[in-house]
């Protein structure tokens, strides 16, 4: 209802009480942490399920993207090096449970998390998809190199075979992982930024 005024313009009545609309998540911070944990764990499980999957456009020379490596980079890029290393080791053990535990993927992903945490992306690299794709490309090469060295140290395969296979796998994995990195990084980073913002209020 509009109240007429003397200057010819009508104005809306002022309400006595301004109601603050607070969301359920702001009222219960524990619920927000539970939702954050659920989304983080769900994204890890999604990466685990995608790891053996070969959909059209997700395969190059029989190699698919390293989804767990992409997740570790997305997690570690704005966290401390120890948080990145711990996430890499945990995801590496999960990958060992799905594939072969020898040599362990916990070493390669742990190193990836550690190195990504050392980069301190928020200080030196601009926030865009190209920088994330570049980091994932380099970390995929690093991870495959470490894995090849661990295979050589195991000594149960010929070195020539390992290096020939490594050259093919490293490049294909790095290219595919860097191309698919923004698909996983963007929604996760957006969610973690919103969580950080809501916790700081």
C-alpha positions in Angstrom: 0.0 0.0 0.0 1.4 3.4 -0.9 0.9 6.5 1.3 0.3 9.8 -0.6 2.8 12.6 0.2 2.5 16.4 -0.1 5.1 16.8 -2.8 3.2 14.6 -5.2 5.3 11.5 -4.9 4.1 8.5 -3.1 6.4 6.6 -0.8 6.3 3.1 0.7 5.6 2.7 4.4 8.6 1.9 6.5 8.6 -1.3 8.4 9.3 -1.3 12.1 11.3 -4.5 12.0 13.9 -5.5 9.5 14.1 -9.2 9.4 17.5 -10.7 8.9 17.3 -13.6 6.6 19.9 -16.0 7.8 20.4 -19.3 6.0 20.3 -22.6 7.8 24.0 -23.0 7.1 24.8 -19.8 8.9 22.7 -20.8 11.9 24.5 -24.1 12.2 28.2 -23.9 11.4 28.6 -27.6 12.0 26.2 -28.3 9.1 28.4 -26.2 6.8 31.5 -28.2 7.8 29.6 -31.4 7.2 28.5 -30.2 3.7 32.0 -29.2 2.9 33.4 -32.5 4.0 30.7 -34.3 1.9 31.5 -32.3 -1.2 35.3 -32.8 -0.8 34.9 -36.5 -0.2 32.4 -36.8 -3.0 34.8 -35.2 -5.4 37.6 -37.6 -4.4 35.2 -40.6 -5.0 34.2 -39.1 -8.4 37.9 -38.9 -9.4 38.5 -42.5 -8.2 35.5 -43.7 -10.4 36.7 -41.6 -13.4 40.3 -43.0 -13.2 39.6 -46.3 -15.0 36.9 -44.8 -17.2 37.6 -44.1 -20.9 34.9 -41.9 -22.3 35.1 -40.3 -25.8 37.6 -37.4 -25.8 39.2 -38.7 -22.5 41.7 -41.0 -24.1 45.0 -40.5 -26.0 47.1 -43.5 -27.0 45.2 -45.6 -24.5 46.0 -43.2 -21.6 43.4 -41.2 -19.7 43.6 -38.1 -17.5 45.1 -38.6 -14.1 42.1 -37.3 -12.1 43.6 -37.9 -8.7 46.7 -35.8 -9.7 44.3 -33.0 -10.9 42.5 -33.2 -7.6 45.7 -33.0 -5.6 46.8 -29.9 -7.6 43.4 -28.3 -7.1 43.6 -28.9 -3.3 47.2 -28.0 -2.8 47.4 -24.8 -4.9 46.1 -22.6 -2.1 47.2 -24.6 0.9 50.4 -25.3 2.7 52.9 -27.7 1.4 52.2 -30.2 4.3 48.4 -30.1 3.6 49.2 -30.8 -0.1 51.6 -33.6 0.7 49.2 -35.3 3.1 46.3 -35.1 0.6 48.6 -36.6 -2.1 49.7 -39.5 0.2 46.1 -40.3 1.1 44.9 -40.2 -2.5 48.0 -42.2 -3.5 47.0 -45.0 -1.1 43.5 -45.0 -2.5 44.9 -45.4 -6.0 47.1 -48.2 -4.8 44.0 -50.0 -3.5 42.4 -49.7 -7.0 45.6 -50.7 -8.9 48.9 -52.1 -7.9 50.5 -51.1 -4.6 54.1 -51.6 -6.0 55.4 -49.1 -6.6 53.2 -46.9 -4.5 51.3 -44.0 -6.0 51.4 -42.3 -2.5 55.0 -41.3 -3.2 54.3 -39.7 -6.6 51.1 -37.9 -5.5 52.7 -36.9 -2.2 55.6 -35.2 -4.1 53.0 -33.5 -6.4 51.1 -32.1 -3.4 54.4 -30.9 -1.8 55.7 -29.2 -4.9 52.3 -27.6 -5.7 52.1 -26.2 -2.1 55.6 -24.8 -2.6 54.6 -22.9 -5.7 52.4 -20.5 -3.7 50.3 -19.8 -6.7 48.3 -17.0 -5.1 51.5 -14.9 -5.0 53.3 -15.6 -8.2 50.8 -16.9 -10.8 47.6 -15.3 -11.9 44.3 -16.9 -11.2 43.2 -18.4 -14.5 42.7 -21.7 -16.2 46.0 -21.5 -18.2 48.1 -21.4 -15.0 46.3 -24.4 -13.5 46.6 -26.3 -16.8 50.4 -25.5 -16.8 50.9 -26.6 -13.2 49.0 -29.9 -13.9 51.1 -30.5 -17.1 54.4 -30.1 -15.2 53.2 -32.1 -12.2 52.0 -34.9 -14.5 55.5 -35.1 -16.0 57.1 -35.1 -12.5 54.7 -37.8 -11.3 55.3 -40.1 -14.3 59.1 -39.6 -14.0 59.1 -40.5 -10.3 56.9 -43.5 -11.1 59.3 -44.7 -13.8 62.3 -44.3 -11.5 60.5 -46.4 -8.9 59.8 -49.1 -11.5 63.5 -49.1 -12.4 64.5 -49.4 -8.7 62.1 -52.3 -8.3 64.3 -54.1 -11.0 61.6 -56.5 -12.2 61.3 -55.0 -15.7 63.9 -54.1 -18.3 65.0 -50.5 -18.1 64.6 -50.0 -21.9 61.0 -51.1 -21.8 60.2 -48.8 -18.8 61.7 -45.7 -20.5 60.0 -46.4 -23.8 56.7 -46.8 -22.0 57.4 -43.7 -19.8 57.9 -41.4 -22.8 54.5 -42.4 -24.3 52.6 -42.3 -21.0 54.1 -39.1 -19.5 53.3 -36.9 -22.5 49.8 -38.3 -23.1 48.9 -38.1 -19.4 50.3 -34.6 -19.1 48.4 -33.3 -22.1 45.0 -34.9 -21.2 45.3 -34.0 -17.5 46.1 -30.4 -18.3 43.2 -30.1 -20.7 40.7 -31.6 -18.2 42.1 -29.8 -15.2 39.8 -26.7 -15.4 36.7 -28.9 -15.4 37.6 -30.2 -12.0 39.4 -27.2 -10.6 36.9 -24.5 -11.3 33.9 -25.9 -9.3 36.0 -27.1 -6.4 37.9 -23.8 -6.1 34.7 -21.9 -6.3 33.2 -24.0 -3.5 36.3 -23.8 -1.3 36.5 -20.0 -1.8 32.8 -19.6 -0.7 33.5 -21.8 2.4 36.6 -19.7 3.3 34.5 -16.5 2.8 31.6 -17.7 5.0 34.1 -18.8 7.8 35.8 -15.4 7.8 32.5 -13.6 8.5 
